[in-house]
Amino acid sequence: MAKFMFLFRGSCENGPQKSPEEMQQMMQAWGAWIEEGTQAGWLLDAGDGLKSESKVLQPDFTITDGPYAESKEMVGGYCMVEAADLTAAAEIAKSMPDTGGAIEVRELSGHSMG
């Protein structure tokens, strides 16, 4: 089995505003998805949302405020799963509740430091 990272692209802040009832339904759907993945063993890390403020290390080793990517490309969160291959990981991604943006599915290289 290989490990995959799901990168949630796009900004929830720019999407349509949800009612409190819609927010509750969304949170319940996410909770159910996390529970399903945990019980089945394919969800390794449910991740979390990411704040928009960051620092960027440039190739010349200067540090700047960021991110500078267009908002449609902004990474807003992540999670990690285990699956047989990229196709199986993409199928798991399809089972997720609506994220309001794109989900990039990438296999981890398997290299570790230390």
Biopython code that builds the backbone (N, CA, C, O; Angstrom):
import numpy as np
from Bio.PDB.StructureBuilder import StructureBuilder

atoms = [
    (1, "MET", "N", (0.843, -1.187, 0.000)),
    (1, "MET", "CA", (0.000, 0.000, 0.000)),
    (1, "MET", "C", (0.884, 1.244, 0.000)),
    (1, "MET", "O", (1.934, 1.278, 0.642)),
    (2, "ALA", "N", (0.448, 2.243, -0.717)),
    (2, "ALA", "CA", (1.184, 3.505, -0.808)),
    (2, "ALA", "C", (0.445, 4.584, -0.029)),
    (2, "ALA", "O", (-0.748, 4.459, 0.250)),
    (3, "LYS", "N", (1.163, 5.640, 0.316)),
    (3, "LYS", "CA", (0.580, 6.777, 1.027)),
    (3, "LYS", "C", (0.377, 7.926, 0.049)),
    (3, "LYS", "O", (1.206, 8.178, -0.826)),
    (4, "PHE", "N", (-0.750, 8.617, 0.220)),
    (4, "PHE", "CA", (-1.116, 9.718, -0.657)),
    (4, "PHE", "C", (-1.542, 10.922, 0.168)),
    (4, "PHE", "O", (-2.120, 10.782, 1.246)),
    (5, "MET", "N", (-1.250, 12.102, -0.354)),
    (5, "MET", "CA", (-1.695, 13.339, 0.263)),
    (5, "MET", "C", (-2.761, 13.951, -0.631)),
    (5, "MET", "O", (-2.592, 14.048, -1.847)),
    (6, "PHE", "N", (-3.853, 14.358, -0.014)),
    (6, "PHE", "CA", (-4.884, 15.117, -0.710)),
    (6, "PHE", "C", (-4.654, 16.584, -0.356)),
    (6, "PHE", "O", (-4.659, 16.953, 0.818)),
    (7, "LEU", "N", (-4.456, 17.403, -1.361)),
    (7, "LEU", "CA", (-4.289, 18.848, -1.168)),
    (7, "LEU", "C", (-5.583, 19.514, -1.610)),
    (7, "LEU", "O", (-5.996, 19.384, -2.762)),
    (8, "PHE", "N", (-6.217, 20.226, -0.689)),
    (8, "PHE", "CA", (-7.473, 20.898, -0.991)),
    (8, "PHE", "C", (-7.149, 22.266, -1.557)),
    (8, "PHE", "O", (-6.650, 23.139, -0.847)),
    (9, "ARG", "N", (-7.434, 22.451, -2.837)),
    (9, "ARG", "CA", (-7.097, 23.690, -3.534)),
    (9, "ARG", "C", (-8.321, 24.571, -3.674)),
    (9, "ARG", "O", (-9.429, 24.089, -3.910)),
    (10, "GLY", "N", (-8.109, 25.851, -3.528)),
    (10, "GLY", "CA", (-9.195, 26.820, -3.626)),
    (10, "GLY", "C", (-9.505, 27.347, -2.245)),
    (10, "GLY", "O", (-9.185, 26.708, -1.243)),
    (11, "SER", "N", (-10.109, 28.477, -2.191)),
    (11, "SER", "CA", (-10.366, 29.133, -0.911)),
    (11, "SER", "C", (-11.829, 29.022, -0.530)),
    (11, "SER", "O", (-12.708, 29.463, -1.270)),
    (12, "CYS", "N", (-12.084, 28.435, 0.619)),
    (12, "CYS", "CA", (-13.455, 28.372, 1.126)),
    (12, "CYS", "C", (-13.980, 29.759, 1.440)),
    (12, "CYS", "O", (-15.188, 29.996, 1.397)),
    (13, "GLU", "N", (-13.069, 30.687, 1.760)),
    (13, "GLU", "CA", (-13.479, 32.037, 2.137)),
    (13, "GLU", "C", (-14.162, 32.766, 0.990)),
    (13, "GLU", "O", (-14.984, 33.653, 1.220)),
    (14, "ASN", "N", (-13.828, 32.396, -0.255)),
    (14, "ASN", "CA", (-14.397, 33.090, -1.409)),
    (14, "ASN", "C", (-15.651, 32.417, -1.936)),
    (14, "ASN", "O", (-16.275, 32.927, -2.867)),
    (15, "GLY", "N", (-16.036, 31.281, -1.362)),
    (15, "GLY", "CA", (-17.198, 30.553, -1.837)),
    (15, "GLY", "C", (-18.490, 31.136, -1.297)),
    (15, "GLY", "O", (-18.487, 32.093, -0.522)),
    (16, "PRO", "N", (-19.599, 30.537, -1.724)),
    (16, "PRO", "CA", (-20.891, 31.021, -1.230)),
    (16, "PRO", "C", (-21.017, 30.774, 0.273)),
    (16, "PRO", "O", (-20.549, 29.758, 0.788)),
    (17, "GLN", "N", (-21.648, 31.707, 0.962)),
    (17, "GLN", "CA", (-21.840, 31.577, 2.407)),
    (17, "GLN", "C", (-22.915, 30.530, 2.675)),
    (17, "GLN", "O", (-23.937, 30.486, 1.989)),
    (18, "LYS", "N", (-22.677, 29.693, 3.672)),
    (18, "LYS", "CA", (-23.622, 28.645, 4.021)),
    (18, "LYS", "C", (-24.409, 29.057, 5.263)),
    (18, "LYS", "O", (-23.916, 29.785, 6.125)),
    (19, "SER", "N", (-25.634, 28.572, 5.326)),
    (19, "SER", "CA", (-26.456, 28.819, 6.510)),
    (19, "SER", "C", (-25.920, 27.969, 7.660)),
    (19, "SER", "O", (-25.166, 27.025, 7.424)),
    (20, "PRO", "N", (-26.294, 28.284, 8.892)),
    (20, "PRO", "CA", (-25.855, 27.450, 10.020)),
    (20, "PRO", "C", (-26.267, 25.983, 9.856)),
    (20, "PRO", "O", (-25.520, 25.082, 10.237)),
    (21, "GLU", "N", (-27.451, 25.748, 9.293)),
    (21, "GLU", "CA", (-27.908, 24.374, 9.072)),
    (21, "GLU", "C", (-27.037, 23.669, 8.036)),
    (21, "GLU", "O", (-26.685, 22.502, 8.210)),
    (22, "GLU", "N", (-26.689, 24.375, 6.958)),
    (22, "GLU", "CA", (-25.818, 23.794, 5.933)),
    (22, "GLU", "C", (-24.427, 23.511, 6.488)),
    (22, "GLU", "O", (-23.815, 22.494, 6.162)),
    (23, "MET", "N", (-23.933, 24.419, 7.332)),
    (23, "MET", "CA", (-22.624, 24.207, 7.960)),
    (23, "MET", "C", (-22.656, 22.973, 8.859)),
    (23, "MET", "O", (-21.712, 22.182, 8.859)),
    (24, "GLN", "N", (-23.731, 22.804, 9.621)),
    (24, "GLN", "CA", (-23.860, 21.644, 10.497)),
    (24, "GLN", "C", (-23.911, 20.356, 9.673)),
    (24, "GLN", "O", (-23.272, 19.367, 10.030)),
    (25, "GLN", "N", (-24.658, 20.365, 8.587)),
    (25, "GLN", "CA", (-24.730, 19.186, 7.715)),
    (25, "GLN", "C", (-23.360, 18.863, 7.128)),
    (25, "GLN", "O", (-22.973, 17.697, 7.047)),
    (26, "MET", "N", (-22.628, 19.899, 6.720)),
    (26, "MET", "CA", (-21.309, 19.697, 6.150)),
    (26, "MET", "C", (-20.362, 19.095, 7.196)),
    (26, "MET", "O", (-19.613, 18.165, 6.895)),
    (27, "MET", "N", (-20.398, 19.621, 8.411)),
    (27, "MET", "CA", (-19.531, 19.097, 9.471)),
    (27, "MET", "C", (-19.888, 17.650, 9.811)),
    (27, "MET", "O", (-18.999, 16.842, 10.082)),
    (28, "GLN", "N", (-21.176, 17.318, 9.797)),
    (28, "GLN", "CA", (-21.596, 15.940, 10.051)),
    (28, "GLN", "C", (-21.106, 15.012, 8.935)),
    (28, "GLN", "O", (-20.673, 13.892, 9.203)),
    (29, "ALA", "N", (-21.174, 15.478, 7.690)),
    (29, "ALA", "CA", (-20.697, 14.668, 6.566)),
    (29, "ALA", "C", (-19.196, 14.437, 6.668)),
    (29, "ALA", "O", (-18.721, 13.331, 6.413)),
    (30, "TRP", "N", (-18.443, 15.475, 7.041)),
    (30, "TRP", "CA", (-16.998, 15.321, 7.216)),
    (30, "TRP", "C", (-16.688, 14.366, 8.360)),
    (30, "TRP", "O", (-15.800, 13.522, 8.244)),
    (31, "GLY", "N", (-17.420, 14.497, 9.464)),
    (31, "GLY", "CA", (-17.215, 13.600, 10.599)),
    (31, "GLY", "C", (-17.466, 12.154, 10.217)),
    (31, "GLY", "O", (-16.714, 11.265, 10.618)),
    (32, "ALA", "N", (-18.517, 11.911, 9.445)),
    (32, "ALA", "CA", (-18.841, 10.552, 8.996)),
    (32, "ALA", "C", (-17.752, 10.023, 8.069)),
    (32, "ALA", "O", (-17.372, 8.855, 8.161)),
    (33, "TRP", "N", (-17.246, 10.880, 7.170)),
    (33, "TRP", "CA", (-16.187, 10.457, 6.245)),
    (33, "TRP", "C", (-14.916, 10.116, 7.020)),
    (33, "TRP", "O", (-14.266, 9.112, 6.729)),
    (34, "ILE", "N", (-14.561, 10.933, 7.993)),
    (34, "ILE", "CA", (-13.370, 10.677, 8.811)),
    (34, "ILE", "C", (-13.544, 9.381, 9.599)),
    (34, "ILE", "O", (-12.616, 8.575, 9.676)),
    (35, "GLU", "N", (-14.708, 9.178, 10.177)),
    (35, "GLU", "CA", (-14.979, 7.953, 10.935)),
    (35, "GLU", "C", (-14.876, 6.723, 10.024)),
    (35, "GLU", "O", (-14.274, 5.718, 10.401)),
    (36, "GLU", "N", (-15.464, 6.807, 8.830)),
    (36, "GLU", "CA", (-15.403, 5.699, 7.866)),
    (36, "GLU", "C", (-13.950, 5.362, 7.524)),
    (36, "GLU", "O", (-13.556, 4.196, 7.536)),
    (37, "GLY", "N", (-13.160, 6.395, 7.219)),
    (37, "GLY", "CA", (-11.764, 6.173, 6.847)),
    (37, "GLY", "C", (-10.924, 5.628, 7.984)),
    (37, "GLY", "O", (-10.042, 4.796, 7.773)),
    (38, "THR", "N", (-11.203, 6.100, 9.190)),
    (38, "THR", "CA", (-10.471, 5.629, 10.366)),
    (38, "THR", "C", (-10.798, 4.163, 10.637)),
    (38, "THR", "O", (-9.901, 3.358, 10.887)),
    (39, "GLN", "N", (-12.084, 3.820, 10.586)),
    (39, "GLN", "CA", (-12.509, 2.442, 10.828)),
    (39, "GLN", "C", (-11.971, 1.488, 9.756)),
    (39, "GLN", "O", (-11.564, 0.368, 10.064)),
    (40, "ALA", "N", (-11.971, 1.939, 8.494)),
    (40, "ALA", "CA", (-11.498, 1.095, 7.386)),
    (40, "ALA", "C", (-9.974, 1.030, 7.329)),
    (40, "ALA", "O", (-9.413, 0.123, 6.714)),
    (41, "GLY", "N", (-9.300, 1.991, 7.972)),
    (41, "GLY", "CA", (-7.849, 1.976, 8.026)),
    (41, "GLY", "C", (-7.138, 2.712, 6.908)),
    (41, "GLY", "O", (-5.907, 2.743, 6.886)),
    (42, "TRP", "N", (-7.879, 3.309, 5.972)),
    (42, "TRP", "CA", (-7.195, 4.020, 4.881)),
    (42, "TRP", "C", (-6.917, 5.485, 5.199)),
    (42, "TRP", "O", (-6.094, 6.106, 4.526)),
    (43, "LEU", "N", (-7.576, 6.051, 6.201)),
    (43, "LEU", "CA", (-7.313, 7.441, 6.571)),
    (43, "LEU", "C", (-6.184, 7.475, 7.595)),
    (43, "LEU", "O", (-6.344, 7.008, 8.723)),
    (44, "LEU", "N", (-5.047, 8.027, 7.198)),
    (44, "LEU", "CA", (-3.874, 8.082, 8.070)),
    (44, "LEU", "C", (-3.825, 9.361, 8.888)),
    (44, "LEU", "O", (-3.385, 9.345, 10.038)),
    (45, "ASP", "N", (-4.277, 10.476, 8.305)),
    (45, "ASP", "CA", (-4.239, 11.781, 8.971)),
    (45, "ASP", "C", (-5.354, 12.622, 8.371)),
    (45, "ASP", "O", (-5.337, 12.916, 7.176)),
    (46, "ALA", "N", (-6.319, 13.008, 9.190)),
    (46, "ALA", "CA", (-7.447, 13.802, 8.692)),
    (46, "ALA", "C", (-7.038, 15.226, 8.361)),
    (46, "ALA", "O", (-7.816, 15.968, 7.761)),
    (47, "GLY", "N", (-5.819, 15.623, 8.747)),
    (47, "GLY", "CA", (-5.331, 16.956, 8.420)),
    (47, "GLY", "C", (-6.158, 18.024, 9.082)),
    (47, "GLY", "O", (-6.830, 17.786, 10.085)),
    (48, "ASP", "N", (-6.100, 19.176, 8.521)),
    (48, "ASP", "CA", (-6.803, 20.322, 9.063)),
    (48, "ASP", "C", (-6.756, 21.417, 8.009)),
    (48, "ASP", "O", (-6.026, 21.309, 7.024)),
    (49, "GLY", "N", (-7.523, 22.454, 8.216)),
    (49, "GLY", "CA", (-7.438, 23.601, 7.329)),
    (49, "GLY", "C", (-6.156, 24.365, 7.593)),
    (49, "GLY", "O", (-5.584, 24.275, 8.679)),
    (50, "LEU", "N", (-5.712, 25.105, 6.619)),
    (50, "LEU", "CA", (-4.501, 25.900, 6.754)),
    (50, "LEU", "C", (-4.867, 27.377, 6.778)),
    (50, "LEU", "O", (-5.752, 27.809, 6.039)),
    (51, "LYS", "N", (-4.204, 28.146, 7.610)),
    (51, "LYS", "CA", (-4.396, 29.591, 7.627)),
    (51, "LYS", "C", (-3.770, 30.181, 6.370)),
    (51, "LYS", "O", (-2.873, 29.579, 5.781)),
    (52, "SER", "N", (-4.234, 31.343, 5.961)),
    (52, "SER", "CA", (-3.751, 31.931, 4.715)),
    (52, "SER", "C", (-2.389, 32.598, 4.859)),
    (52, "SER", "O", (-1.668, 32.731, 3.870)),
    (53, "GLU", "N", (-2.019, 33.022, 6.066)),
    (53, "GLU", "CA", (-0.729, 33.682, 6.266)),
    (53, "GLU", "C", (0.394, 32.651, 6.204)),
    (53, "GLU", "O", (0.272, 31.560, 6.761)),
    (54, "SER", "N", (1.491, 33.001, 5.525)),
    (54, "SER", "CA", (2.629, 32.088, 5.452)),
    (54, "SER", "C", (3.905, 32.862, 5.168)),
    (54, "SER", "O", (3.870, 34.066, 4.914)),
    (55, "LYS", "N", (5.005, 32.178, 5.213)),
    (55, "LYS", "CA", (6.305, 32.687, 4.806)),
    (55, "LYS", "C", (6.794, 31.796, 3.670)),
    (55, "LYS", "O", (6.532, 30.593, 3.659)),
    (56, "VAL", "N", (7.498, 32.386, 2.722)),
    (56, "VAL", "CA", (8.002, 31.641, 1.571)),
    (56, "VAL", "C", (9.517, 31.758, 1.549)),
    (56, "VAL", "O", (10.057, 32.864, 1.532)),
    (57, "LEU", "N", (10.196, 30.633, 1.549)),
    (57, "LEU", "CA", (11.649, 30.617, 1.417)),
    (57, "LEU", "C", (11.978, 30.620, -0.072)),
    (57, "LEU", "O", (11.644, 29.678, -0.790)),
    (58, "GLN", "N", (12.629, 31.674, -0.526)),
    (58, "GLN", "CA", (12.978, 31.829, -1.932)),
    (58, "GLN", "C", (14.271, 31.064, -2.246)),
    (58, "GLN", "O", (15.019, 30.718, -1.331)),
    (59, "PRO", "N", (14.539, 30.797, -3.532)),
    (59, "PRO", "CA", (15.764, 30.067, -3.904)),
    (59, "PRO", "C", (17.050, 30.732, -3.413)),
    (59, "PRO", "O", (18.058, 30.057, -3.200)),
    (60, "ASP", "N", (17.016, 32.068, -3.230)),
    (60, "ASP", "CA", (18.219, 32.761, -2.748)),
    (60, "ASP", "C", (18.266, 32.830, -1.221)),
    (60, "ASP", "O", (19.073, 33.568, -0.655)),
    (61, "PHE", "N", (17.404, 32.063, -0.557)),
    (61, "PHE", "CA", (17.322, 31.944, 0.893)),
    (61, "PHE", "C", (16.752, 33.184, 1.591)),
    (61, "PHE", "O", (16.860, 33.304, 2.812)),
    (62, "THR", "N", (16.150, 34.100, 0.838)),
    (62, "THR", "CA", (15.435, 35.185, 1.489)),
    (62, "THR", "C", (14.047, 34.659, 1.868)),
    (62, "THR", "O", (13.513, 33.750, 1.233)),
    (63, "ILE", "N", (13.491, 35.244, 2.900)),
    (63, "ILE", "CA", (12.159, 34.836, 3.344)),
    (63, "ILE", "C", (11.213, 36.000, 3.110)),
    (63, "ILE", "O", (11.487, 37.130, 3.515)),
    (64, "THR", "N", (10.096, 35.713, 2.453)),
    (64, "THR", "CA", (9.105, 36.730, 2.134)),
    (64, "THR", "C", (7.752, 36.306, 2.688)),
    (64, "THR", "O", (7.536, 35.140, 3.018)),
    (65, "ASP", "N", (6.849, 37.270, 2.785)),
    (65, "ASP", "CA", (5.484, 36.946, 3.168)),
    (65, "ASP", "C", (4.811, 36.277, 1.980)),
    (65, "ASP", "O", (5.174, 36.534, 0.832)),
    (66, "GLY", "N", (3.847, 35.432, 2.246)),
    (66, "GLY", "CA", (3.165, 34.739, 1.166)),
    (66, "GLY", "C", (1.837, 34.217, 1.673)),
    (66, "GLY", "O", (1.418, 34.601, 2.765)),
    (67, "PRO", "N", (1.166, 33.369, 0.939)),
    (67, "PRO", "CA", (1.578, 32.844, -0.357)),
    (67, "PRO", "C", (1.266, 33.822, -1.483)),
    (67, "PRO", "O", (0.451, 34.732, -1.328)),
    (68, "TYR", "N", (1.921, 33.621, -2.600)),
    (68, "TYR", "CA", (1.694, 34.481, -3.748)),
    (68, "TYR", "C", (0.930, 33.786, -4.859)),
    (68, "TYR", "O", (0.636, 34.405, -5.881)),
    (69, "ALA", "N", (0.604, 32.521, -4.685)),
    (69, "ALA", "CA", (-0.174, 31.820, -5.707)),
    (69, "ALA", "C", (-1.547, 32.464, -5.825)),
    (69, "ALA", "O", (-2.060, 33.049, -4.871)),
    (70, "GLU", "N", (-2.130, 32.345, -7.007)),
    (70, "GLU", "CA", (-3.478, 32.867, -7.193)),
    (70, "GLU", "C", (-4.416, 32.135, -6.241)),
    (70, "GLU", "O", (-4.183, 30.976, -5.901)),
    (71, "SER", "N", (-5.467, 32.808, -5.817)),
    (71, "SER", "CA", (-6.366, 32.210, -4.829)),
    (71, "SER", "C", (-6.963, 30.901, -5.315)),
    (71, "SER", "O", (-7.239, 30.018, -4.503)),
    (72, "LYS", "N", (-7.172, 30.748, -6.631)),
    (72, "LYS", "CA", (-7.726, 29.495, -7.131)),
    (72, "LYS", "C", (-6.741, 28.343, -6.961)),
    (72, "LYS", "O", (-7.137, 27.179, -7.020)),
    (73, "GLU", "N", (-5.460, 28.653, -6.750)),
    (73, "GLU", "CA", (-4.450, 27.622, -6.576)),
    (73, "GLU", "C", (-4.050, 27.457, -5.116)),
    (73, "GLU", "O", (-3.233, 26.591, -4.802)),
    (74, "MET", "N", (-4.599, 28.261, -4.223)),
    (74, "MET", "CA", (-4.207, 28.236, -2.819)),
    (74, "MET", "C", (-4.535, 26.885, -2.191)),
    (74, "MET", "O", (-5.616, 26.334, -2.402)),
    (75, "VAL", "N", (-3.585, 26.358, -1.415)),
    (75, "VAL", "CA", (-3.828, 25.122, -0.685)),
    (75, "VAL", "C", (-4.495, 25.501, 0.626)),
    (75, "VAL", "O", (-3.914, 26.216, 1.442)),
    (76, "GLY", "N", (-5.711, 25.023, 0.827)),
    (76, "GLY", "CA", (-6.465, 25.383, 2.013)),
    (76, "GLY", "C", (-6.469, 24.317, 3.088)),
    (76, "GLY", "O", (-6.874, 24.586, 4.219)),
    (77, "GLY", "N", (-6.029, 23.110, 2.762)),
    (77, "GLY", "CA", (-6.010, 22.020, 3.726)),
    (77, "GLY", "C", (-5.442, 20.771, 3.092)),
    (77, "GLY", "O", (-5.053, 20.770, 1.924)),
    (78, "TYR", "N", (-5.397, 19.702, 3.878)),
    (78, "TYR", "CA", (-4.818, 18.450, 3.402)),
    (78, "TYR", "C", (-5.349, 17.294, 4.241)),
    (78, "TYR", "O", (-5.924, 17.503, 5.309)),
    (79, "CYS", "N", (-5.154, 16.098, 3.758)),
    (79, "CYS", "CA", (-5.273, 14.887, 4.566)),
    (79, "CYS", "C", (-4.393, 13.836, 3.910)),
    (79, "CYS", "O", (-3.950, 14.006, 2.775)),
    (80, "MET", "N", (-4.142, 12.750, 4.631)),
    (80, "MET", "CA", (-3.295, 11.682, 4.105)),
    (80, "MET", "C", (-4.042, 10.361, 4.188)),
    (80, "MET", "O", (-4.682, 10.051, 5.193)),
    (81, "VAL", "N", (-3.948, 9.588, 3.109)),
    (81, "VAL", "CA", (-4.615, 8.296, 3.047)),
    (81, "VAL", "C", (-3.634, 7.227, 2.570)),
    (81, "VAL", "O", (-2.541, 7.527, 2.088)),
    (82, "GLU", "N", (-4.049, 5.996, 2.715)),
    (82, "GLU", "CA", (-3.284, 4.862, 2.207)),
    (82, "GLU", "C", (-4.171, 4.143, 1.205)),
    (82, "GLU", "O", (-5.349, 3.905, 1.470)),
    (83, "ALA", "N", (-3.603, 3.796, 0.048)),
    (83, "ALA", "CA", (-4.369, 3.111, -0.998)),
    (83, "ALA", "C", (-3.424, 2.267, -1.840)),
    (83, "ALA", "O", (-2.206, 2.432, -1.781)),
    (84, "ALA", "N", (-3.994, 1.367, -2.616)),
    (84, "ALA", "CA", (-3.198, 0.463, -3.444)),
    (84, "ALA", "C", (-2.428, 1.210, -4.526)),
    (84, "ALA", "O", (-1.288, 0.859, -4.831)),
    (85, "ASP", "N", (-3.044, 2.241, -5.109)),
    (85, "ASP", "CA", (-2.392, 2.993, -6.185)),
    (85, "ASP", "C", (-3.094, 4.343, -6.347)),
    (85, "ASP", "O", (-4.046, 4.649, -5.629)),
    (86, "LEU", "N", (-2.616, 5.133, -7.289)),
    (86, "LEU", "CA", (-3.151, 6.476, -7.510)),
    (86, "LEU", "C", (-4.633, 6.443, -7.870)),
    (86, "LEU", "O", (-5.400, 7.291, -7.414)),
    (87, "THR", "N", (-5.038, 5.479, -8.677)),
    (87, "THR", "CA", (-6.445, 5.374, -9.071)),
    (87, "THR", "C", (-7.323, 5.101, -7.859)),
    (87, "THR", "O", (-8.385, 5.707, -7.712)),
    (88, "ALA", "N", (-6.889, 4.196, -6.994)),
    (88, "ALA", "CA", (-7.659, 3.886, -5.782)),
    (88, "ALA", "C", (-7.719, 5.101, -4.861)),
    (88, "ALA", "O", (-8.755, 5.360, -4.249)),
    (89, "ALA", "N", (-6.621, 5.847, -4.755)),
    (89, "ALA", "CA", (-6.610, 7.056, -3.928)),
    (89, "ALA", "C", (-7.578, 8.095, -4.489)),
    (89, "ALA", "O", (-8.281, 8.760, -3.727)),
    (90, "ALA", "N", (-7.620, 8.240, -5.804)),
    (90, "ALA", "CA", (-8.547, 9.190, -6.435)),
    (90, "ALA", "C", (-9.992, 8.788, -6.169)),
    (90, "ALA", "O", (-10.852, 9.652, -6.000)),
    (91, "GLU", "N", (-10.268, 7.489, -6.129)),
    (91, "GLU", "CA", (-11.622, 7.028, -5.808)),
    (91, "GLU", "C", (-11.986, 7.379, -4.369)),
    (91, "GLU", "O", (-13.130, 7.738, -4.088)),
    (92, "ILE", "N", (-11.021, 7.279, -3.458)),
    (92, "ILE", "CA", (-11.282, 7.698, -2.076)),
    (92, "ILE", "C", (-11.602, 9.191, -2.058)),
    (92, "ILE", "O", (-12.528, 9.622, -1.370)),
    (93, "ALA", "N", (-10.842, 9.974, -2.808)),
    (93, "ALA", "CA", (-11.087, 11.420, -2.865)),
    (93, "ALA", "C", (-12.506, 11.711, -3.360)),
    (93, "ALA", "O", (-13.142, 12.657, -2.894)),
    (94, "LYS", "N", (-13.001, 10.910, -4.294)),
    (94, "LYS", "CA", (-14.357, 11.106, -4.814)),
    (94, "LYS", "C", (-15.416, 10.872, -3.749)),
    (94, "LYS", "O", (-16.537, 11.367, -3.870)),
    (95, "SER", "N", (-15.073, 10.124, -2.710)),
    (95, "SER", "CA", (-16.053, 9.832, -1.660)),
    (95, "SER", "C", (-16.142, 10.937, -0.610)),
    (95, "SER", "O", (-16.985, 10.874, 0.285)),
    (96, "MET", "N", (-15.276, 11.952, -0.714)),
    (96, "MET", "CA", (-15.243, 13.030, 0.277)),
    (96, "MET", "C", (-16.454, 13.943, 0.151)),
    (96, "MET", "O", (-17.017, 14.091, -0.933)),
    (97, "PRO", "N", (-16.852, 14.552, 1.259)),
    (97, "PRO", "CA", (-17.866, 15.613, 1.158)),
    (97, "PRO", "C", (-17.312, 16.757, 0.304)),
    (97, "PRO", "O", (-16.101, 16.870, 0.117)),
    (98, "ASP", "N", (-18.192, 17.586, -0.201)),
    (98, "ASP", "CA", (-17.804, 18.705, -1.064)),
    (98, "ASP", "C", (-16.822, 19.628, -0.349)),
    (98, "ASP", "O", (-17.095, 20.101, 0.755)),
    (99, "THR", "N", (-15.683, 19.879, -0.981)),
    (99, "THR", "CA", (-14.688, 20.776, -0.400)),
    (99, "THR", "C", (-14.835, 22.203, -0.912)),
    (99, "THR", "O", (-14.230, 23.120, -0.355)),
    (100, "GLY", "N", (-15.622, 22.407, -1.956)),
    (100, "GLY", "CA", (-15.766, 23.734, -2.533)),
    (100, "GLY", "C", (-14.626, 24.093, -3.469)),
    (100, "GLY", "O", (-14.559, 25.219, -3.961)),
    (101, "GLY", "N", (-13.730, 23.151, -3.718)),
    (101, "GLY", "CA", (-12.589, 23.390, -4.608)),
    (101, "GLY", "C", (-12.064, 22.071, -5.145)),
    (101, "GLY", "O", (-12.672, 21.018, -4.952)),
    (102, "ALA", "N", (-10.944, 22.144, -5.810)),
    (102, "ALA", "CA", (-10.324, 20.955, -6.390)),
    (102, "ALA", "C", (-9.542, 20.196, -5.320)),
    (102, "ALA", "O", (-9.109, 20.777, -4.325)),
    (103, "ILE", "N", (-9.368, 18.899, -5.535)),
    (103, "ILE", "CA", (-8.566, 18.067, -4.648)),
    (103, "ILE", "C", (-7.447, 17.466, -5.491)),
    (103, "ILE", "O", (-7.702, 16.707, -6.426)),
    (104, "GLU", "N", (-6.215, 17.807, -5.154)),
    (104, "GLU", "CA", (-5.054, 17.227, -5.835)),
    (104, "GLU", "C", (-4.630, 15.996, -5.050)),
    (104, "GLU", "O", (-4.446, 16.061, -3.834)),
    (105, "VAL", "N", (-4.475, 14.867, -5.749)),
    (105, "VAL", "CA", (-4.084, 13.611, -5.124)),
    (105, "VAL", "C", (-2.660, 13.301, -5.558)),
    (105, "VAL", "O", (-2.388, 13.138, -6.748)),
    (106, "ARG", "N", (-1.735, 13.220, -4.574)),
    (106, "ARG", "CA", (-0.326, 12.986, -4.897)),
    (106, "ARG", "C", (0.238, 11.894, -4.016)),
    (106, "ARG", "O", (0.021, 11.879, -2.804)),
    (107, "GLU", "N", (0.969, 10.976, -4.638)),
    (107, "GLU", "CA", (1.621, 9.907, -3.885)),
    (107, "GLU", "C", (2.873, 10.441, -3.211)),
    (107, "GLU", "O", (3.624, 11.214, -3.805)),
    (108, "LEU", "N", (3.096, 10.028, -1.969)),
    (108, "LEU", "CA", (4.327, 10.375, -1.271)),
    (108, "LEU", "C", (5.444, 9.484, -1.800)),
    (108, "LEU", "O", (5.216, 8.318, -2.122)),
    (109, "SER", "N", (6.628, 10.024, -1.888)),
    (109, "SER", "CA", (7.727, 9.296, -2.514)),
    (109, "SER", "C", (8.225, 8.119, -1.689)),
    (109, "SER", "O", (8.865, 7.217, -2.230)),
    (110, "GLY", "N", (7.948, 8.110, -0.405)),
    (110, "GLY", "CA", (8.390, 7.010, 0.422)),
    (110, "GLY", "C", (9.746, 7.250, 1.050)),
    (110, "GLY", "O", (10.197, 6.452, 1.872)),
    (111, "HIS", "N", (10.406, 8.340, 0.677)),
    (111, "HIS", "CA", (11.683, 8.681, 1.290)),
    (111, "HIS", "C", (11.431, 9.293, 2.642)),
    (111, "HIS", "O", (10.488, 10.066, 2.810)),
    (112, "SER", "N", (12.254, 8.963, 3.600)),
    (112, "SER", "CA", (12.126, 9.585, 4.903)),
    (112, "SER", "C", (13.481, 10.153, 5.309)),
    (112, "SER", "O", (14.535, 9.699, 4.864)),
    (113, "MET", "N", (13.414, 11.145, 6.155)),
    (113, "MET", "CA", (14.658, 11.756, 6.641)),
    (113, "MET", "C", (14.909, 11.226, 8.047)),
    (113, "MET", "O", (14.045, 11.322, 8.919)),
    (114, "GLY", "N", (16.077, 10.675, 8.257)),
    (114, "GLY", "CA", (16.439, 10.208, 9.576)),
    (114, "GLY", "C", (16.041, 8.839, 9.742)),
    (114, "GLY", "O", (16.262, 8.256, 10.804)),
]
sb = StructureBuilder()
sb.init_structure("model")
sb.init_model(0)
sb.init_chain("A")
sb.init_seg("    ")
for serial, (resi, resn, name, xyz) in enumerate(atoms, 1):
    if name == "N":
        sb.init_residue(resn, " ", resi, " ")
    sb.init_atom(name, np.array(xyz, "f"), 0.0, 1.0, " ", f" {name:<3s}", serial, name[0])
structure = sb.get_structure()
